[in-house]
């Protein structure tokens, strides 16, 4: 559900969480429209042995996005194409271990038949309403047609489309853009945006996965070491007027300076398996 509110913006202090323990449908009215949240309607499962279209273990999903142009309803079943965005690949930052992971979107055929049932979700046997079948994917490439890499860029940079971007100066990914993918938002024409934690930047890609543009952040919050841009993910910068994405959040005793602010570089792009329908 999307709600658009008009009027003058004003600061609000919300200190009480909006919690509900209702087991059934919950209705909310926005303007003249009443919408009913039907609650959890389905669960799906994927085997842990699933491999993606490049032969790698599937890993986690940092973001999900449905191709709305493909979304259909047939009887009680909804179906369409689901795109998922993995993170930067296998890594162990504490040991300085990173992989030259090809940044990608995984594509799935998705079908969803709402049926909450009495056992959902406690019973494993009840988790059958969502079917997700791997169906290829897209490898992300830069403006020159070279693939992105999940490798930590250290202090290296490259310039494309007028922007200075993270890129390792040496090693297997030298000269290629390093991307720590986190958020995904698709447009109806198939093009899409991916947010990055190295930059932090938001990259705009064609439907085929080639870089078309870069949405950067104000220079004041770009991380610097000894006056130079430094996008590494291991050591914090020594100068920036605002905390970089490497600041631990929530702050710990070792990282509780006033400049330690919550990261703001991610695109919120999540879906859930709950159903929301207009009230009759």
Backbone torsions as a table, in degrees:
resi	resn	phi	psi	omega
1	UNK	NA	132.8	175.0
2	UNK	-113.4	132.6	177.7
3	UNK	-122.8	131.1	179.6
4	UNK	-110.7	122.4	-177.4
5	UNK	-110.5	136.8	178.7
6	UNK	-111.3	162.1	180.0
7	UNK	118.6	173.3	-177.1
8	UNK	-69.3	137.3	177.6
9	UNK	-75.6	144.6	178.3
10	UNK	-145.5	151.1	179.9
11	UNK	-71.4	141.0	178.9
12	UNK	-131.3	142.5	175.3
13	UNK	-112.0	110.9	-179.4
14	UNK	-110.7	110.0	-173.9
15	UNK	-113.7	-5.5	179.1
16	UNK	-114.2	121.1	-179.2
17	UNK	-64.1	145.1	178.0
18	UNK	-88.0	94.0	-176.0
19	UNK	-112.8	146.2	173.3
20	UNK	-136.0	138.9	177.9
21	UNK	-110.3	11.4	-179.8
22	UNK	-63.0	136.0	-177.8
23	UNK	-88.2	-21.7	-177.3
24	UNK	-106.4	-162.4	-179.3
25	UNK	-61.1	147.1	177.7
26	UNK	-127.2	128.3	-176.9
27	UNK	-105.3	147.2	174.6
28	UNK	-139.5	142.1	-179.3
29	UNK	-110.0	127.4	177.0
30	UNK	-122.4	109.0	-175.8
31	UNK	65.8	-124.0	179.4
32	UNK	-95.4	1.0	-175.7
33	UNK	-106.9	135.5	174.3
34	UNK	-110.1	126.6	-178.7
35	UNK	-118.5	139.6	-178.2
36	UNK	-112.8	122.2	173.3
37	UNK	-86.8	114.8	-175.8
38	UNK	-81.4	-2.9	-179.5
39	UNK	80.5	-168.7	-178.7
40	UNK	-63.4	122.8	-176.6
41	UNK	-117.6	-8.3	-179.1
42	UNK	-175.7	156.8	178.7
43	UNK	-139.8	144.2	175.3
44	UNK	-128.0	161.9	-177.9
45	UNK	-132.7	145.2	172.7
46	UNK	-123.3	137.3	177.3
47	UNK	-61.6	143.5	178.9
48	UNK	-65.2	-16.9	-179.5
49	UNK	-87.6	2.6	-176.2
50	UNK	-60.9	133.1	175.2
51	UNK	-107.6	149.5	178.9
52	UNK	-88.5	-174.5	-173.0
53	UNK	-70.6	-12.3	175.5
54	UNK	-101.5	4.7	176.8
55	UNK	88.5	2.1	178.5
56	UNK	-87.0	156.3	173.2
57	UNK	-59.5	147.1	-170.1
58	UNK	-65.3	-37.2	179.4
59	UNK	69.8	-162.1	-177.3
60	UNK	-94.5	169.1	175.8
61	UNK	-107.2	115.2	174.1
62	UNK	-76.3	-27.8	179.6
63	UNK	-155.7	156.9	179.6
64	UNK	-132.0	146.7	175.0
65	UNK	-152.7	131.9	177.2
66	UNK	-90.2	138.1	171.6
67	UNK	-74.7	100.2	-174.2
68	UNK	-63.1	-26.8	178.8
69	UNK	-67.3	-19.8	-178.1
70	UNK	-96.3	-8.3	-170.6
71	UNK	-72.0	127.1	-177.8
72	UNK	-137.4	157.7	172.1
73	UNK	-124.2	131.8	176.9
74	UNK	-132.8	107.7	-174.7
75	UNK	64.1	-123.7	-179.1
76	UNK	-95.7	3.5	-174.0
77	UNK	-109.8	135.0	174.2
78	UNK	-105.2	142.9	-179.9
79	UNK	-147.0	158.4	179.0
80	UNK	174.9	-168.2	-179.1
81	UNK	-105.3	129.8	179.5
82	UNK	-110.9	131.4	173.7
83	UNK	-109.3	135.7	177.4
84	UNK	-123.4	147.0	-177.6
85	UNK	-114.3	111.1	174.7
86	UNK	-76.2	169.6	-180.0
87	UNK	-79.9	-147.8	-173.5
88	UNK	-90.9	14.4	178.0
89	UNK	91.7	-179.7	-177.9
90	UNK	-60.6	131.1	178.1
91	UNK	-160.0	158.5	175.2
92	UNK	-140.1	84.5	-175.7
93	UNK	-55.8	-33.7	-178.7
94	UNK	-63.6	-26.9	177.9
95	UNK	-104.2	6.9	180.0
96	UNK	69.6	24.6	-177.1
97	UNK	-101.8	122.3	177.0
98	UNK	-135.6	160.5	-178.5
99	UNK	-120.8	150.7	178.3
100	UNK	-80.6	65.4	-172.8
101	UNK	-79.5	127.4	177.2
102	UNK	-73.1	115.9	-178.8
103	UNK	-67.0	137.6	-169.3
104	UNK	-153.3	164.6	163.9
105	UNK	-112.1	130.8	172.7
106	UNK	-92.9	139.2	-177.2
107	UNK	-112.5	139.7	-179.3
108	UNK	-135.2	147.8	165.4
109	UNK	-85.1	124.1	-174.7
110	UNK	-117.1	133.8	170.6
111	UNK	-133.3	145.3	-173.5
112	UNK	-141.7	119.0	177.0
113	UNK	-117.9	100.4	-177.3
114	UNK	-56.7	130.0	179.4
115	UNK	-167.9	82.8	-172.7
116	UNK	-60.7	-43.5	178.0
117	UNK	62.8	167.2	-176.2
118	UNK	-77.3	-26.7	-174.0
119	UNK	-95.7	-2.9	-175.2
120	UNK	-80.2	135.0	-2.9
121	UNK	-100.5	8.1	-173.0
122	UNK	-61.0	-39.6	-178.7
123	UNK	-85.1	124.6	178.6
124	UNK	-59.1	-37.7	-178.9
125	UNK	-64.5	-21.2	-178.9
126	UNK	-83.0	-9.0	-173.5
127	UNK	-89.2	72.6	-171.5
128	UNK	-135.2	8.2	-173.7
129	UNK	-80.6	-21.5	-178.1
130	UNK	-116.8	126.1	175.6
131	UNK	-112.3	129.4	-179.2
132	UNK	-126.0	114.6	-176.5
133	UNK	-117.7	120.5	179.1
134	UNK	-56.4	138.4	-178.6
135	UNK	-147.1	58.6	175.6
136	UNK	82.2	-155.6	-178.0
137	UNK	173.0	-171.3	-176.5
138	UNK	-131.8	128.3	173.2
139	UNK	-89.9	129.1	-177.8
140	UNK	-82.8	132.1	179.7
141	UNK	-126.0	157.3	-178.7
142	UNK	-83.2	-172.0	-176.8
143	UNK	-65.1	-19.8	179.6
144	UNK	-98.6	4.2	178.4
145	UNK	86.7	7.8	177.9
146	UNK	-93.3	143.2	-175.6
147	UNK	-73.5	151.0	174.0
148	UNK	-72.6	163.2	-179.8
149	UNK	-131.8	146.6	174.9
150	UNK	-84.3	-4.9	-177.9
151	UNK	-61.9	142.4	174.8
152	UNK	-60.7	131.6	-176.0
153	UNK	-81.3	-6.3	-171.6
154	UNK	53.5	-133.1	-178.0
155	UNK	-98.2	8.7	-177.0
156	UNK	-76.6	154.1	177.6
157	UNK	-142.5	162.0	170.5
158	UNK	-141.1	162.8	-179.1
159	UNK	-120.2	124.6	174.6
160	UNK	-141.5	143.6	178.1
161	UNK	52.8	33.9	177.1
162	UNK	77.8	8.9	-178.4
163	UNK	-119.5	141.6	174.5
164	UNK	-86.2	121.7	-170.1
165	UNK	-126.1	157.0	179.1
166	UNK	-64.0	132.8	179.2
167	UNK	-163.3	126.2	179.3
168	UNK	-62.6	139.6	-179.8
169	UNK	-80.5	-19.6	-179.3
170	UNK	-147.2	172.3	179.4
171	UNK	92.3	-173.1	-172.7
172	UNK	-65.2	-21.6	-178.6
173	UNK	-107.1	15.5	-176.3
174	UNK	-53.6	129.3	177.2
175	UNK	85.2	-11.5	178.3
176	UNK	-97.0	152.1	-177.8
177	UNK	-71.7	131.9	174.6
178	UNK	-89.8	134.8	-175.7
179	UNK	-136.6	122.3	173.9
180	UNK	-104.9	87.2	-168.4
181	UNK	-70.6	138.1	-178.8
182	UNK	-134.9	-41.8	-173.7
183	UNK	-125.9	152.1	-177.5
184	UNK	-138.7	132.9	174.0
185	UNK	-140.4	125.0	-177.1
186	UNK	-102.4	150.1	172.6
187	UNK	-103.6	162.7	-176.6
188	UNK	-64.4	-24.7	179.5
189	UNK	-82.1	2.8	178.0
190	UNK	95.9	-17.1	175.6
191	UNK	-70.8	164.5	-173.4
192	UNK	-156.5	162.6	177.5
193	UNK	-113.0	141.7	175.2
194	UNK	-129.0	130.1	177.6
195	UNK	-93.6	150.4	-171.7
196	UNK	-127.6	138.3	177.5
197	UNK	-92.5	-15.2	176.4
198	UNK	-69.0	-46.6	-171.3
199	UNK	-58.3	-67.0	-10.5
200	UNK	-75.9	139.3	179.3
201	UNK	-136.5	167.5	167.4
202	UNK	-119.9	122.9	-177.5
203	UNK	-102.5	141.0	178.5
204	UNK	-109.3	126.8	-174.8
205	UNK	-119.3	151.0	171.3
206	UNK	-70.2	170.0	178.9
207	UNK	-60.0	-26.1	179.0
208	UNK	-86.6	-3.3	175.1
209	UNK	97.4	12.0	179.0
210	UNK	-96.4	139.7	-177.0
211	UNK	-62.1	130.3	179.8
212	UNK	-115.8	-26.4	-177.0
213	UNK	-167.9	165.9	-178.4
214	UNK	-131.8	127.8	171.2
215	UNK	-103.9	108.6	-177.4
216	UNK	-92.9	-171.1	178.1
217	UNK	-117.1	161.7	177.6
218	UNK	-55.3	143.0	-176.9
219	UNK	-57.9	-28.1	-176.9
220	UNK	-63.4	-22.9	-178.4
221	UNK	-110.1	10.8	175.3
222	UNK	-81.2	136.1	-174.3
223	UNK	-71.6	137.8	-179.6
224	UNK	-134.4	145.1	172.6
225	UNK	-129.5	126.0	-176.6
226	UNK	54.1	36.0	176.2
227	UNK	85.0	-8.8	-177.2
228	UNK	-108.4	148.0	176.5
229	UNK	-57.6	136.6	-176.8
230	UNK	-146.5	105.8	-173.4
231	UNK	-98.2	14.7	-177.6
232	UNK	-62.2	155.0	-176.5
233	UNK	-105.2	8.4	-176.7
234	UNK	-104.2	-50.1	-176.5
235	UNK	-105.1	135.3	-179.7
236	UNK	-69.1	154.5	178.0
237	UNK	-69.9	160.8	177.1
238	UNK	-100.2	-3.5	179.9
239	UNK	-155.6	123.9	169.6
240	UNK	-171.1	144.0	-178.1
241	UNK	-76.7	-13.5	174.5
242	UNK	-133.5	156.7	-179.0
243	UNK	-65.6	142.4	177.1
244	UNK	-85.5	178.0	-179.1
245	UNK	-65.7	-15.8	-177.3
246	UNK	-79.5	-9.9	177.5
247	UNK	-64.7	127.5	-179.0
248	UNK	-66.4	134.3	-179.7
249	UNK	-133.9	128.9	-0.6
250	UNK	-67.6	157.1	-177.5
251	UNK	-60.4	144.9	174.1
252	UNK	-106.8	179.2	178.6
253	UNK	-60.5	-28.9	-179.1
254	UNK	-86.3	-8.4	-177.8
255	UNK	-144.7	63.2	-174.7
256	UNK	-121.5	26.0	179.9
257	UNK	-68.6	157.0	-179.7
258	UNK	-59.0	-21.6	-177.9
259	UNK	-83.1	-3.5	-178.4
260	UNK	-81.7	99.9	-176.8
261	UNK	-113.0	159.7	177.9
262	UNK	-62.9	138.9	178.3
263	UNK	-63.8	146.5	-176.1
264	UNK	-128.2	16.5	-171.9
265	UNK	-88.7	-9.0	-171.9
266	UNK	-86.0	144.3	170.7
267	UNK	-86.9	123.2	176.2
268	UNK	-69.9	113.5	-177.8
269	UNK	-144.3	88.2	-177.1
270	UNK	-135.3	150.7	171.0
271	UNK	-126.6	156.0	175.2
272	UNK	-128.6	170.1	-177.4
273	UNK	-99.0	26.0	173.5
274	UNK	-93.7	152.5	-176.8
275	UNK	-107.5	134.7	177.4
276	UNK	-121.7	121.6	-176.2
277	UNK	-130.9	149.2	175.7
278	UNK	-63.9	144.8	176.6
279	UNK	-72.6	145.8	179.5
280	UNK	-82.6	NA	NA
